[in-house]
Amino acid sequence: MKISIDWIKDFVNLPDISDKELSEKFTLATCEVEGVEKTGELLNSVSIVEVVGKEKHPDSDHLNLVTFKTNDLDIKQVVCGAPNVEIGIKVPFAPIGTSFPDGFTLVPKKIRGIMSEGMLCSETELGIGSDDSGLKVFPNDAPVGKTLGEYLEVKQNLILDIDNKSITHRPDLWGHYGMAREFSAVFNTPLKDSFGTQWIEQIKSKMTDETAPVTVKVEEGTNCLGYKGLTVEGIKVEESPLWLKQRLQECEVRSINSIVDISNYVMLELGMPNHIFDFDKIEGGEIIIRTAGQDQKFVTLDEEERELLAKDTVVCDSKKPLVIAGIMGGLESGVTENTTKIFIESANWQDAEVRKTSTRLGLRTDSSQRYEKCLDTTMTERTILRILELVLELNPDAKVVGDIQSDGIIKKDDLNIDITVSHINSVLGEELTSEKITGILESLDFKVTGSGEKLSVLVPSYRATKDIEFECDIIEEIGRIIGYDNIVPVSPLNETSAVRLSSAKVLQRKIQDILVLQGRSLEIMTSPLISKKLLERAEWDTLNQNLVLANAMSTDRERMRPSLVPSILESVALNQKHYSKFGMFEHGRAYLENDKTFSEERTQVVLAYFDKKESRFLEARNVFESMMSFTKIPYQMEQANPKFPTPLLPTNWKGIHPTEQLDIKVMGKVSGTIFTVHPIILRNFKIKGNLVLAVLDLTDIQDKPLKDKTKYTPLSKFPSSTFDCTVEADLKTPVADVVSAAKKLRSKEIESIKVVDVFTPKDSDKKGVTIRIVFHDKDKTLDGELIKGLEDKLLKTLEKEGFPLKV
């Protein structure tokens, strides 16, 4: 969110300090300032010039060579493509070296072979309007040579870029006046009572005793917390004055026309959204706030058709909906250049309902962003009066018709919080007096009664929505204004002891360590809430119909996941667009339906290896074996049996490659599996490459103390011998069968056998499997003749089992 310091200065006098000091102090006390930007510097670099010559570019049909004078003596030339350039007009000129807000800086440049000495500008390029159809043309009396900053009386300004996440709990800070109140407290300078009782009475004096032409009614069952409206006639919809456009532009809001701009201006100033209707489009002379009543389509101001549900709250006239409550107005009710009479709306809506509807419609607006923070209903009247003040300022002949009409106002009880000085000092570690505490709180508009030890604090209505609720909130307010950096740190006097991690947490950390350091994979965290659509893409038959949320925020997060695998598949699909090879894993919970306990939590770890060129099955297997050894989990790894499907995956799931799957047994029970994902599922997720998944269920393991059965033996002083051989196998034959065949050569000299590579030649029904055998004897050095004999026996054994040596 952008905050204009010039706008803030309308309400409070700030100290003369550097921009850096101002933003740093405000960050520490109130909210994070992500960046600062100075405006107005561009206008001081641009001057007014008079066009004195124009001729066609010799090498272009749409470009002109334009000469102009910057003062009585200096004549310059630029290449210009604007359609409205004519001799005698006065336009803005940006010389070489001028920098624009988008980072572009003018440099000497030849355009179609002719040097251009700068640029003539449109108002869009200068940030003083939205018309980009041609050059900005000034009146004939505009002084040549004067800078735009001087001519338009535009002051240099400082814009703070506020991190929205740091003020989500502070709805009062979503407007400049609320921010000014914070600046007043942080820098200990008085706040001007710009919208107080005297101002309210002055604006209300504009009201008349006439009967209001529009009545207001709030029906039961809506999410309305209060609605106010006022009619004004004699309106002229024109271009906004420069000061108004400039402030909107600095807050990144596009100028539309004088009436719409006033509506946006007041929202940015007071933080309260509003809507201005074209009065003539309100049928029946009444505004009714009701539910839609039936599912229907509604076209909003952005000319998009929206699907409304029967329960959605809408603002209607006697015949049709005009506004989606708290989100956006309808196209048919908006102000146009022909509008002469308006109806001003200021209302408050239930925060949760606005957010729910906004999320469902995929329509997040400045209005809905503010309402979902829970606004203060008492601000509705000030909002209408401020809009009226500005409308009358720009339309001196306009007239108020009747008085403010209101209905459905829900008044909240005052919130008083009792607190003691000793408790405040105990929490903050300070020695504050009751006078100091009272002064700080009153600078933030809290009302404090009592003296000495006990204080009673009345919370202002705009802070009592959801922000300030308890004693700790009051203490936080005091602490941040004092400045947390000013509180002297004192070591706690109570004894502390280290927290012993549970067995499950120790196991989790070991798994994380080994998979990151040795498995070269990155940990991800996905939401335990997923969509039915994701499960259907994964062709997962367990849809968890009984574990669907009744009040899901969106259809993408509507039910508890039955496994981590669908989420991993979705993450791989996203990351494959950026990387050709990667590993990732997740440690988390899955949720299964259970007739007795309703739901059953299962702790799982899923490892994924993706490669666009080749399979990483062997790598996944080796990493998984390392993980099981490192965590001291006793296991057996064996070829998966199709007759006994793994309980970790759906029965007959299409995602398992028929010949590339291993099961992991822990304590005699299948608790894990490693498999290549079948191309059918890869196509569903548009994954182009090879994907191997390894899944382990930790639920029955993590809380059991795992005994370290590692046996340590001294390193052998006798060398070992390594023998690699590549044999042929059918494409459908699991590589584990090759290892099993090699193990049938029962010899004490064979220390280990493992697969190191699998290669499938193009257009072949055979694959090559390379295995590595290590020969070793702990009591002696193996001679060459013995090793050669063992190698020959091994090859004969493999050939006998159907795996001949590949030649």
Secondary structure, 3 states (H helix, E strand, C coil): CEEEHHHHCCCECCCCCCHHHHHHHHHHHCCCEEEEEEECHHHHHCEEEEEEEEEECCCCCCCEEEEEECCCCCEEEEEECCCCCCCCCEEEEEECCCECCCCCECCCEEECCEEECEEECCHHHHCCCCCCCCCCCECCCCCCCCEHHHHCCCCCEEEEEECHHHHCCCHHHCCHHHHHHHHHHHCCCCECCCCCHHHHHHHHCCCCCCCCCCEEEECCCCCEEEEEEEEEECCCCCCCCHHHHHHHHHCCCCCCCHHHHHHHHHHHHHCCCCEEEEHHHCHHHEEEEEECCCCEEEEECCCCEEEECCCCEEEECCCCEEEECCCEEEHHHCCCCCCCEEEEEEEEECHHHHHHHHHHHCCCCHHHHHHCCCCCCCHHHHHHHHHHHHHHHHCCCCEEEEEEEEECCCCCCCEEEEEEHHHHHHHHCCCCCHHHHHHHHHHCCCEEECCCCEEEEEECHHHCCCCCCCHHHHHHHHHHHHCHHHCCCCCCCCCCCCCCCCHHHHHHHHHHHHHHHCCCCEECCCCCEECHHHHHHCCCCCCCHHHECCCCCCHHHCEECCCCHHHHHHHHHHHCCCCCEEEEEEEEEEEEEECCCEEEEEEEEEEEEEECCCCCHHHHHHHHHHHHHHCCCCCEEEECCCCCCCCCCCCCCCCEEEEEEEEEEECCEEEEEEEEECHHHHHHCCCCCEEEEEEEECCCCCCCCCCCCCCCCCCCCCCCEEEEEEEEEECCCCHHHHHHHHCCCCCCCEEEEEEEEEECCCCCCEEEEEEEEEECCCCCCCCHHHHHHHHHHHHHHHHHCCCCECC
